[in-house]
Amino acid sequence: MQEVRQEHFYNIGVSYKKADANTRGKFSLSKENQKSLLTLAKEKGFEGVFVLSTCNRTEISGFAKRPCQLIELLCEFCEGTIQEFAKFSNVFKDQEAIHQ
């Protein structure tokens, strides 16, 4: 019998709409950190993960059981904390995440 994965598609991130340049800088990911994040995501079994990091926003899209899993992944490779992320972030799920 095949295991049923109860995952949803999420888009999590910090953008200019809620965060100032200093805060966005804390969540910025270098190309090297983007690659490391994607490698770790694969090792942890995440599927369909996409990372975008520009001067205006940093986002991760992908499948997870809970959005906090993607948030923890992001915070492992940037200078921002989970608490800061909670203050300035956007978290979209399923259809809403697709339309972002």
Number of C-alpha atoms within 10 A of each C-alpha: 3 4 5 6 8 9 15 15 22 24 25 25 25 28 22 14 11 12 18 13 12 9 18 25 20 17 24 25 24 13 12 9 15 20 13 13 23 20 12 13 20 13 9 10 10 18 15 13 18 15 19 14 20 13 12 15 18 22 23 23 24 22 23 20 14 14 20 13 13 24 21 13 16 29 19 14 17 17 14 17 15 14 9 15 22 13 11 17 19 16 18 18 19 14 11 12 17 12 9 10
